[in-house]
Amino acid sequence: MSEDEHAPSNAVLSGSDEPERPAERYKLGLCLSGGGYRAMLFHAGSLARLNEAGLLAKLDMISSVSGGSIASGLLAYIWPGLIFENDVAVNFRTEYLDRVLAFSQLFADGPSFLKGVFNPFSSAAAEAAKLYERHLFDGKSPSLKDLPSAPWFVFCASNLSTGSLFRMSNRYIADYRIGLSFHPALSLATAVAASAAFPPVLSPLRLDLAQFSWKREKLDDTVGDPVAPGRAILSDGGVYDNHGIEPALKRCDCLLVSDAGAPWRSSTRGYWNYLSQLKRVLDTTDNQVRSVRRRDLIGGFRAAKQADRLGLDDLAKAALRARTRGVYWSIDSKDAELKPYASYTLPPSSVVPAEVGTYLHFLGAEETEHLTNWGHYVCDAMLNRFYQSPPAPSSGPPLAAGTVKPSWAARSSKRLFDILPF
């Protein structure tokens, strides 16, 4: 049975006895991490630099989680309207960046949470999906099936029912313990809301899987035994993989990774309170998982670079897990480390990008501008330093001071969260 043929609804078909084919290879992929509006704005700046460098047009695959999925979801929606000339989208500013800046003023987390709590027929995640549909996608209901064939957009969530990564795209939805459902009739807003279902405020998003036809393919027995497709309890993709690298790492010859996750900070607290101690334990566990993934990723990039120097063929590279080259950049980068490689000098700011909170409400005019410019600046420096063919120098940051003009509602939501104790 081909990918375009389907079984009756609700059916689960066993896979064939033939060995599973290796994943299709792509030349260039991009991963966008989680981190709320902080991540969305940081990634928007990085995407602006990738566009200037002519790399946005060359992307074959974009994998995202959480705040990265908000940035990626808008990009997927407006992609058909981008006008590329010499591999540069000449209308990127108006079609994408300006829309991200406008959306960043929207109060998304608080109202979605309250509507979900007080409406017994809804949930915070469902309300967030409605909000994305109204404000991110022009009141329309684009489906995953409507997305462009290239680049391939993959939105990642965490399935609390199976403990697996739940991948959503125009080709299929997938879970390592359930299998694949090809060409799903799932809205883009639902995919973004599931990927950005930040726990516990906007999580979970409950998805009835019985409405899709499933095939038992791409299963991973290291995660657990196969399970039947019942109901997926989806939480933020960052719970499983906050870098969004898992779908792309095994497929791309070169991978660009934009990481806007909040860095781990030391603490002098005694943690006498059991609840605060439990939270710190969970945060420590989460940080360790992220650190292991990050070390493994960068180690793989270095190994691939060395393998290229040695002239190893693809089979040898695959055996050594050294087939994927790449560039990783982080919101927690230090300006002193970036300056020798950056194309320009970024104006100083009192905002420390990595210390901006993980929220879905207006972060402040200066914060919004600096996060966007910082994403552009860090991406520029790391591409110049590590990309195989350094791009032409950038003329400067995308946003001038005073670009962001917050509305009264945006300023009010910012003031509200400035005085709240959390």
N, C-alpha and C positions, 0 to 999 in steps of 0.2 A: 504494500500500500504506500503510495507516495504521500508527500506532505500535503498535497492539495486534495486528497481524498479523505472522506470523513466517515466515521462510524455513526450509528444512530445516537441521538442525544442520551446522555447519562452513561453510555457504555465505556468500559475500560478494556482496551485490547492489550493482549500480551505482545511483547516485542518479538522480533524474529530470533532464530537461533544463530543468525549470522553475526560475526564479530562487529561490534559497534564501530562505525566509521569515525576517524579522528575529526575533531572540530575544524570547521573551515578556517583557513588562515586569512588574515587581513594585514595590510601594510601598516596602517596607522589607527590607533584607538585613543580614546580620551576617557578618563575617569574623574568624576566630580563627587567629592565627599559630602558628608552631612555637616550641619551646623546652623540650621535656621536661616534667618535673613542675613546673618553674618556670612554664611557660606554662599548664599545666593549672590550677594554683592561682590564678594571676593572672586567667585567664578565668573561673574559677568565681566569684571575687569580683565581676567585671564583670557576669556573668550575674545574680548576686543583685541588683545595683543596677538592671539592666534590668528585672528582675521587679518590684521595688518601684515602678519608674516606670511600670509598665503597658505597657512596650515589648516584653517577652518574648512576650507573647500576640499581638502585632501582627506578629511577624517572619514574612515570607513565604519566606525563604531563609537558610540558614546554610552557609557554605563554610569549610572548615578544612583545616589541614595539621598533621602531626606531633603535638606535644603538644596543640595545639588540637583535633585529631581525637579524642584521648582524652576531652577535656572534651565535645566535641560528640557523640561516640559514646554516652556515658552519657546525655546529654540526650535523644538520639533514642530510646534504649531505654526510658527512664522517662516519656517525654512523654505516652503515653496515660493514665498514672496521675496526672498533675498535675491538681489541682482549681482551676480559675480562678473567682475571684469578683471582679467589677469589673476584669477584665483582670490580676489578680494571682494567681499560684499560691500558695495559702495553705499548701500542704504542700511548698513548694520546699526548705525547710531539711532536712526529714527525707528526702524522696525523692531529692534531688540533692546538696545541699551536704555533708551528713553522709557520704554515700557517696563523694564525692570525697576528703574528708579521710581516710576509712578506706583507700581505695585508695592514697593518697599514701604510706602506710606500707609498701607492698608493695615488695619487692626484685625489680624486673622486669628490669633490663638485664643484670646479671651472670649470674644463673642461666639466662636465655634464651640468652645468648651461649655459655656453657659447654655447655649441653645440645645446642645446635646444632653446636658444634665436635666434640664427642665422639660424636655420633649420626650415622653416615653416611647414615641414612635420613630425616634431618630437617635443619632449618636454624634459625638464631637467630630469623629472622622468623616461621617456622612455630611455634616454641616460644612466641614472644611472643603470637601469635594464640591459642594454647591458653590462655595465662595470662589474656588479656583475657576469653576465653569463661568461664573458671572464676570469676574474681574481679570482673569488671566487669559481666558479664551473667548472674550467678547460675547458672552452670553450664549455661546453655541455649545454643542455637545460632541466635539470631535471624538472619534473612536480610535483605538490603537490601530485598527485596520486602515485608517485614513492617513497614517504617518508615511513619510517618504521611505522608499526602499533603501536609500542611501543618503546620509549615514544611517546605520541601524541603531535606533534608540532603545536602550534596555533600562527599565526602571526596576529597582530592587527593593523588596520589602522582606521582613522577617516573619516567617510563619510560626507562630507560637504553638500551633497544633502539632507540627511535625519537627520543630527545632531546626528547620532548613531555610535556606535562602529561597525566596519566592520571586521569580523573574517574570517580568511583564513586558511584552514587545508586540510589534505588529505581526511577527512570525508565529509566536506562541506564548503561552504562559506556562511556567514550569516550576516544579518542586522536586528536589532530589529523592523524595520518598513516595511521590505520587505519580510523576511522569510528566507528559507533555500534552497540551491541548493546542492544536494549531489554529491560527487565524482567529483569535477569540473576539467575540463581540463585547468588548470591555471599553468603557470610556477612558479617555486620557486623564480626565479630572480624577477618576477613581484610582487610577494607577499612581498619580502624583500624591493623592491623599494617603494612600496606603504606604507609599515609600516614605512620606514625611509625617507619619503618625507618631509623633514624639510622645513617648510614654511618661507619665500616665495621662497627661492632659488631652492629647489628641488621639489616643490609642485605646482600643484596637479598632480596625476596620474589619467587619465580618463579611466574608464573601462566600456565597453559596457556589460550590464547585460543581454541583450536580447539573448545573445548566450548561456545562461544557462537555464535549466529547474528549476522552482521555486515552492516551496510549502509554504503555509502560516502557518508556524510553528515557535515556539519560538519568537512570537511577544510580544512586550512590549508596552501596551497602555499608560504607563506613559511617554513614549518618544514622542508619537504623533500618529496620525491616520495612518493606513497602507497605503503604497504607492506602485504603480506598479514598477516593475523592468525596469528602463530605462537606464540611464547612471550614474554610481557612480563617484563622484568627490572625490578622496581619498587623504587625507593629512596624515601627520605623526600621528602614533598611540598615541603619547604623548599628542596630542591636547585634546583627550578624556580621556585618562587614562595613565599617564606617568609611572605608576608602572606595567602595564600589568596584574593587578590582577583580573579584572572582570570575565574573563572566568574561572579562576582556583579557586577562593575563594569559590564558591558555590559547588565545586566538590571534593575538596581534604580534607582528614582527617588531613593532615599535609602539610603546605605550607612554602616553603623557598622563601624569597623575597630579591633580590639583587638590591639595589637602587643606581644608579650612576648619578642621576639627579643633576643638578647644584643647590646648596643651595641658599636660599634667603638672600640677604645682605642688610643692611641698607644703606641709602644714605643721603649725606648732600647737594645735589644739590637743587636749587630752582625751577627747571622745569618751567622756564619762556617761553621756546619754546613749542608751542602747540604740535608738533610732539613728542618730547621727553616726554612730559607730558602724551600724549595718550599711548605711549609705556609703560610707567611706570604703568599706570592704568591697561592696559591689562596684564602686568606681575604680578601686585598685585592680579588681579582676578585669574590668573592661579595658583599663589602660594597658594591662599586660598583653591582652589579646591584640590590641591595636599596635603595640610596640613590636610584637612578634611578627605580625603581618608586614609592618613597615620595614623591619630589618630584613625579612625574607625578600621583600620586593626590591629594595635597593641592592641587596646582595646579588639577586638575580640579574639586575641591570649591569652590575660590575662584571659578573661572570660572562654575560653575553658580549660585553665589550672586549673582554680578554679572548673569548672564543673567536671573535672576528679577527683579532690581531694574529691569532694562531692559524687562521685559515680553516677552521673546522667546518665540516659540512652540516647540513640541517639535522641529519640523523644523530650525529655526535653531539650537536648542541642540545637536541631534545633529550638525549640520554643523560646529559649533564645538567638539565634544567637551566640551560644558558642560551635559550633561543630568542628571548624577548629583550631587546634594548629598550631604553626609556629615559625619561626625565621626570623627576619628582620635585614638586615645590610645595612649600608649606607656609601657612599664614604666620607661623611662629618664627620665620626666618629673621635674621638680624641684619639691619641695614649695613653694618660695617662689613659683613660677609658678602653682601650683594653689590656694593658700590664698584668694586674692580671690574665687574662684568656687565653692569647695567648700561643701557644706551644713554641715559639721562639721569639727572639728579632730581629726586623727588622732594618737593618742598616739605619742610618739617611740619609736624602736627603733634598736638598733645594727645591724640588718640593712639592707643596701643591696640592694634587690630586683634591680636590673639586674646585680649582680655574683654572684648565686647561679648555680652551674653548671648546665649542661644535662645532667641525669641522669634516670634512671628508677629512683631509689631514694629512701628517706626523706631529706629535706633538713634535718630538725631541727624541733623543736616550734615554736620562736620563728620560724624561717624560714617554716614552713608557715602559721602564723597571720598573719604580717605580709604575706606574698605575697598571701594571700586578701584581707585588709583593704586592701592597697595597690591591688589591682585594682578593688575597690569604690570606693575614694576617688578614684582617677584618673578612672574612668568617670563618677562623680558630678560632678566638677569640669568635665570636658570637655563633658558633656551640658548642664550649666547654662550653659556659655559659648557653645557652638556649635549645639546642637540647635534646630531651628526653633521648637519649643514646649517651653521648659524644663520639666522635670518638677517635681512637688512635692518640697520638700526632704526629704533623708534624715535619719533620726534618729541615725544613727551606723553604725559598721562592723559587719559581721555576726558577727565572732568576738571574744569577750572573752579576755583573757589567761588562759592555763591551760586553754583549751578542748581543745587537742590533748593526748591522753594516749598517748604512744608505747608500743608493745609492746616486749618484750625484743628481738625479732627486728629491729624497726625501729631501735632504738638501736644494735644490733650492726652493722647494715649501714652506719649513719652513721659509727660509729667506724672501721670498716674503710676507708671511702673517705677519711676525714680523714687517715689515715696513709699511704695509697698515694701514690706520686709523680706520679700523673696525675689 
